[in-house]
Amino acid sequence: MGAQMRIYRQRIKSVQSIRKITNAMELIAAARVVKARQRAVEAMPYTSALTRAVSAVATNANEDHPLTSAKETATRAGVVIITADRGLAGAYSVSAIKESNELIEKLRGEGKEVLPYLVGRKAVTYYNFRRREFTAEWSGFTDAPQFENAREIADRITADFLKETDQGGIDEVHIVYTRFRSMVTQEPHVLRLLPLEVVEAGDAGEDGVDLSVRQYEEGELLPEYDFEPNANEVLDALLPKYVRNRVFTCLLSSAASELAARQRAMKSATDNAGELIKNYERLANQARQAGITQEISEIVGGANALADAQK
């Protein structure tokens, strides 16, 4: 019984140490997710305004820009997969990878060659472990992305998109990220980034960003746009900014989702550790009571044996 008591005490001590760690990680994630959500919300007005400007130019100008013109026969597609650098975030990275695998299977079913671009160590580890090839990787910033990180990713995929296919270029770019809905709900989402899709007025895109020019009432005069120096140069200036900003917005949304998922996972781990400690304490008490009962039985048995011997 004494050996059992020692085992239970060691397990209780170990689980208590784990609970302290998970509780600390929960508090850290809770503190950081507030700032991450604020950054994502603050980025939305600029994203919406920039997207409306790009859509207005692309809609009202008869220009065939490389970033807005879909190729007749798309044979190669790039897929940017955003995951976490660290674990202990529940199914956050797994859900994004699963969504990307479904997208890759769909694209391959259309006869397209897929080139993965990986963001986050979890995606890199996933591909390296399975010995799958990928085109590029970025890591070390997923829970607190900066605009420079988005610029590096966007410039790389834009450069590859502008290349000819026979020179290693790609015909379209998709991005898989986790869309932040609330502290409880984060869902993986697929966005076709390039070529740019101009939607009808009044439609809204992912994250609530308006992707269209303003919808006008019946009978209202439509504005006439005059582009200086010309529409093509305006698109040359706006579209790279649009791609960088959309990548940055996806990174911010994914960062908020990662921290929210980590907070929820660590809270669940802390609660489970508390329940496990209670179970071990109950087992330890049962073992202690069994030991006391055995000792009493042995004392009573010994006393009875002595009494019988004296008769």
C-alpha positions as CSV (number, residue, x, y, z in Angstrom):
1,M,0.0,0.0,0.0
2,G,2.9,2.3,0.8
3,A,4.2,1.8,-2.8
4,Q,0.8,2.7,-4.3
5,M,0.7,5.9,-2.1
6,R,4.1,7.0,-3.4
7,I,3.0,6.4,-7.0
8,Y,-0.2,8.4,-6.6
9,R,1.7,11.2,-4.9
10,Q,4.2,11.4,-7.7
11,R,1.5,11.4,-10.3
12,I,-0.4,14.2,-8.5
13,K,2.8,16.2,-8.3
14,S,3.5,15.7,-12.0
15,V,-0.1,16.7,-13.1
16,Q,0.0,19.7,-10.8
17,S,3.2,20.9,-12.6
18,I,1.6,20.4,-16.0
19,R,-1.5,22.3,-14.8
20,K,0.6,25.2,-13.8
21,I,2.2,25.3,-17.3
22,T,-1.1,25.0,-19.2
23,N,-2.7,27.6,-17.0
24,A,0.1,30.0,-17.7
25,M,-0.1,29.3,-21.4
26,E,-3.8,29.9,-21.3
27,L,-3.3,33.3,-19.6
28,I,-0.6,34.3,-22.1
29,A,-2.8,33.4,-25.1
30,A,-5.8,35.2,-23.6
31,A,-3.7,38.4,-23.2
32,R,-2.2,38.2,-26.7
33,V,-5.4,37.3,-28.6
34,V,-7.0,40.6,-27.6
35,K,-4.2,42.5,-29.4
36,A,-4.3,40.1,-32.4
37,R,-8.1,40.6,-32.8
38,Q,-7.6,44.4,-32.6
39,R,-4.9,44.3,-35.3
40,A,-7.1,42.2,-37.6
41,V,-10.1,44.6,-37.1
42,E,-8.0,47.7,-37.6
43,A,-6.7,46.3,-40.9
44,M,-10.2,45.8,-42.4
45,P,-11.1,49.4,-43.3
46,Y,-7.9,49.8,-45.4
47,T,-8.4,46.4,-47.0
48,S,-12.0,47.2,-47.9
49,A,-11.1,50.6,-49.4
50,L,-8.1,49.2,-51.3
51,T,-10.2,46.4,-52.7
52,R,-13.0,48.7,-53.8
53,A,-10.4,50.9,-55.6
54,V,-8.9,48.0,-57.4
55,S,-12.3,46.7,-58.4
56,A,-13.3,50.1,-59.6
57,V,-10.3,50.4,-61.9
58,A,-10.6,46.9,-63.1
59,T,-14.3,47.3,-63.8
60,N,-14.3,50.7,-65.5
61,A,-11.0,50.3,-67.5
62,N,-10.8,48.1,-70.5
63,E,-7.3,46.9,-69.7
64,D,-6.0,43.3,-69.7
65,H,-3.6,43.4,-66.8
66,P,-1.5,40.2,-66.0
67,L,-2.8,40.1,-62.5
68,T,-6.5,40.3,-63.5
69,S,-6.5,38.2,-66.6
70,A,-7.1,34.5,-66.2
71,K,-5.2,32.3,-68.6
72,E,-7.2,30.2,-71.0
73,T,-5.5,27.0,-70.0
74,A,-4.3,27.0,-66.4
75,T,-1.9,24.1,-65.8
76,R,-0.1,25.1,-62.7
77,A,-1.6,26.4,-59.4
78,G,0.1,27.7,-56.3
79,V,-1.4,27.1,-52.9
80,V,-0.3,29.1,-49.9
81,I,-0.9,27.2,-46.7
82,I,-0.9,29.2,-43.4
83,T,-0.4,27.1,-40.2
84,A,1.2,27.7,-36.8
85,D,4.9,27.7,-35.8
86,R,4.1,26.0,-32.4
87,G,1.7,23.3,-31.3
88,L,-0.7,23.1,-28.3
89,A,-3.4,24.9,-30.3
90,G,-5.9,22.1,-30.7
91,A,-6.8,21.3,-34.3
92,Y,-5.9,24.7,-35.7
93,S,-3.0,23.6,-37.9
94,V,-4.6,20.2,-38.7
95,S,-7.8,21.9,-40.0
96,A,-5.8,24.2,-42.3
97,I,-3.7,21.3,-43.6
98,K,-6.8,19.2,-44.2
99,E,-8.5,22.0,-46.1
100,S,-5.4,22.5,-48.2
101,N,-5.3,18.8,-49.0
102,E,-8.9,18.9,-50.2
103,L,-8.1,21.9,-52.4
104,I,-5.0,20.2,-53.8
105,E,-7.0,17.1,-54.7
106,K,-9.6,19.2,-56.4
107,L,-7.0,21.1,-58.4
108,R,-5.2,17.9,-59.4
109,G,-8.5,16.5,-60.4
110,E,-8.8,19.4,-62.9
111,G,-5.4,18.4,-64.4
112,K,-3.3,21.1,-62.7
113,E,0.1,20.7,-61.2
114,V,0.1,22.1,-57.6
115,L,3.0,24.0,-56.0
116,P,2.6,24.4,-52.2
117,Y,3.9,27.5,-50.5
118,L,4.2,26.8,-46.7
119,V,3.8,29.3,-43.9
120,G,4.5,28.0,-40.4
121,R,6.6,25.2,-39.0
122,K,3.7,22.8,-38.7
123,A,3.1,22.8,-42.4
124,V,6.8,22.4,-43.1
125,T,7.1,19.5,-40.7
126,Y,4.0,17.9,-42.2
127,Y,5.5,18.0,-45.7
128,N,9.0,17.0,-44.6
129,F,7.7,14.0,-42.6
130,R,5.8,12.7,-45.6
131,R,8.6,13.6,-48.0
132,R,6.4,15.9,-50.1
133,E,7.9,18.6,-52.2
134,F,7.1,22.3,-51.7
135,T,8.2,25.5,-53.4
136,A,8.9,27.8,-50.6
137,E,8.6,28.1,-46.8
138,W,8.3,30.9,-44.2
139,S,8.2,30.5,-40.4
140,G,8.9,32.2,-37.1
141,F,6.1,34.9,-37.1
142,T,2.7,33.2,-37.4
143,D,1.4,34.3,-34.0
144,A,2.6,37.9,-34.5
145,P,3.0,38.6,-38.2
146,Q,4.4,41.9,-39.5
147,F,3.7,43.6,-42.8
148,E,7.3,42.8,-43.9
149,N,6.5,39.1,-43.7
150,A,3.4,39.5,-45.8
151,R,5.4,41.6,-48.3
152,E,8.0,38.8,-48.7
153,I,5.3,36.2,-49.3
154,A,3.2,38.3,-51.6
155,D,6.2,39.4,-53.7
156,R,7.3,35.8,-54.2
157,I,3.9,34.5,-55.3
158,T,3.4,37.6,-57.5
159,A,6.7,37.1,-59.2
160,D,6.0,33.4,-59.8
161,F,2.5,34.3,-61.1
162,L,4.0,36.8,-63.6
163,K,6.5,34.2,-64.9
164,E,5.7,32.0,-67.9
165,T,4.7,28.5,-67.1
166,D,7.6,27.0,-68.9
167,Q,10.0,29.1,-66.8
168,G,8.6,27.8,-63.5
169,G,5.6,30.2,-63.2
170,I,2.1,29.5,-62.0
171,D,-1.2,30.3,-63.5
172,E,-3.3,30.9,-60.4
173,V,-2.7,31.4,-56.7
174,H,-4.9,30.1,-53.8
175,I,-4.4,30.9,-50.1
176,V,-5.6,28.6,-47.3
177,Y,-5.9,30.3,-43.9
178,T,-8.1,30.2,-40.8
179,R,-10.8,32.8,-40.7
180,F,-11.5,34.2,-37.2
181,R,-15.2,34.3,-36.5
182,S,-15.3,34.5,-32.7
183,M,-13.3,33.2,-29.7
184,V,-15.1,29.9,-30.1
185,T,-15.4,29.6,-33.9
186,Q,-12.4,29.6,-36.3
187,E,-12.8,28.0,-39.6
188,P,-10.3,27.2,-42.4
189,H,-11.1,29.1,-45.6
190,V,-9.8,29.1,-49.2
191,L,-9.3,32.4,-51.1
192,R,-8.3,32.6,-54.8
193,L,-5.8,35.4,-54.7
194,L,-4.7,35.6,-58.3
195,P,-5.9,36.3,-60.9
196,L,-8.0,38.9,-59.2
197,E,-11.8,38.2,-59.4
198,V,-14.0,41.3,-59.8
199,V,-17.4,40.6,-58.3
200,E,-20.7,42.2,-58.8
201,A,-21.6,45.3,-56.8
202,G,-23.0,44.7,-53.4
203,D,-21.2,41.4,-52.8
204,A,-19.1,40.9,-49.8
205,G,-16.0,38.8,-49.6
206,E,-14.4,36.8,-46.8
207,D,-13.9,38.5,-43.4
208,G,-16.7,40.9,-44.3
209,V,-14.5,42.9,-46.6
210,D,-16.5,44.5,-49.4
211,L,-14.9,43.3,-52.7
212,S,-17.0,45.5,-55.0
213,V,-17.6,49.0,-56.1
214,R,-20.5,50.8,-54.5
215,Q,-24.0,49.7,-55.6
216,Y,-26.0,52.6,-56.9
217,E,-29.8,53.1,-56.7
218,E,-31.9,52.9,-59.8
219,G,-31.8,56.2,-61.7
220,E,-28.7,57.4,-59.9
221,L,-26.0,58.6,-62.2
222,L,-22.9,56.4,-62.4
223,P,-19.6,58.2,-61.9
224,E,-17.2,58.6,-64.8
225,Y,-13.6,57.7,-64.0
226,D,-10.6,59.3,-65.5
227,F,-7.3,57.5,-64.8
228,E,-4.0,59.4,-64.7
229,P,-1.6,58.8,-66.3
230,N,-3.6,55.8,-67.6
231,A,-5.5,52.8,-66.2
232,N,-2.7,50.3,-66.8
233,E,-0.3,52.3,-64.7
234,V,-2.9,52.7,-61.9
235,L,-3.4,49.0,-61.9
236,D,0.4,48.5,-61.8
237,A,0.5,50.6,-58.6
238,L,-2.6,49.2,-56.9
239,L,-2.5,45.5,-57.6
240,P,0.8,44.7,-55.8
241,K,-0.5,46.7,-52.8
242,Y,-3.7,44.7,-53.0
243,V,-1.9,41.3,-53.0
244,R,0.4,42.3,-50.1
245,N,-2.6,43.6,-48.1
246,R,-4.7,40.5,-48.7
247,V,-1.9,38.3,-47.6
248,F,-1.3,40.4,-44.5
249,T,-5.0,40.3,-43.7
250,C,-5.0,36.5,-43.9
251,L,-1.9,36.3,-41.7
252,L,-3.6,38.5,-39.1
253,S,-6.8,36.5,-39.1
254,S,-4.8,33.3,-38.8
255,A,-2.8,34.7,-35.9
256,A,-5.9,35.6,-34.0
257,S,-7.4,32.2,-34.7
258,E,-4.2,30.5,-33.6
259,L,-4.1,32.3,-30.2
260,A,-7.9,31.7,-29.7
261,A,-7.5,28.0,-30.4
262,R,-4.4,27.8,-28.1
263,Q,-6.3,29.6,-25.3
264,R,-9.2,27.2,-25.7
265,A,-7.0,24.1,-25.8
266,M,-5.0,25.2,-22.8
267,K,-8.1,25.8,-20.8
268,S,-9.4,22.4,-21.7
269,A,-6.0,20.9,-20.7
270,T,-6.1,22.8,-17.4
271,D,-9.6,21.6,-16.6
272,N,-8.6,18.0,-17.5
273,A,-5.6,18.2,-15.3
274,G,-7.8,19.3,-12.4
275,E,-10.1,16.3,-12.9
276,L,-7.1,14.0,-13.1
277,I,-5.7,15.3,-9.8
278,K,-9.1,14.7,-8.2
279,N,-9.1,11.2,-9.5
280,Y,-5.6,10.5,-8.2
281,E,-6.4,12.1,-4.8
282,R,-9.5,9.8,-4.5
283,L,-7.4,6.7,-5.4
284,A,-4.7,7.8,-3.0
285,N,-7.3,8.2,-0.2
286,Q,-8.8,4.8,-1.0
287,A,-5.3,3.3,-0.9
288,R,-4.6,5.0,2.5
289,Q,-7.9,3.8,3.9
290,A,-7.2,0.3,2.7
291,G,-3.8,0.5,4.4
292,I,-5.3,1.7,7.6
293,T,-7.9,-1.1,7.5
294,Q,-5.3,-3.7,6.8
295,E,-3.2,-2.4,9.8
296,I,-6.2,-2.5,12.1
297,S,-7.0,-6.1,10.9
298,E,-3.5,-7.1,11.6
299,I,-3.5,-5.6,15.1
300,V,-6.8,-7.2,15.9
301,G,-5.7,-10.5,14.5
302,G,-2.5,-10.3,16.5
303,A,-4.3,-9.5,19.7
304,N,-6.7,-12.4,19.2
305,A,-3.8,-14.7,18.6
306,L,-2.2,-13.6,21.9
307,A,-5.4,-14.0,23.8
308,D,-5.9,-17.5,22.4
309,A,-2.3,-18.4,23.3
310,Q,-2.7,-17.3,27.0
311,K,-5.8,-19.5,27.5
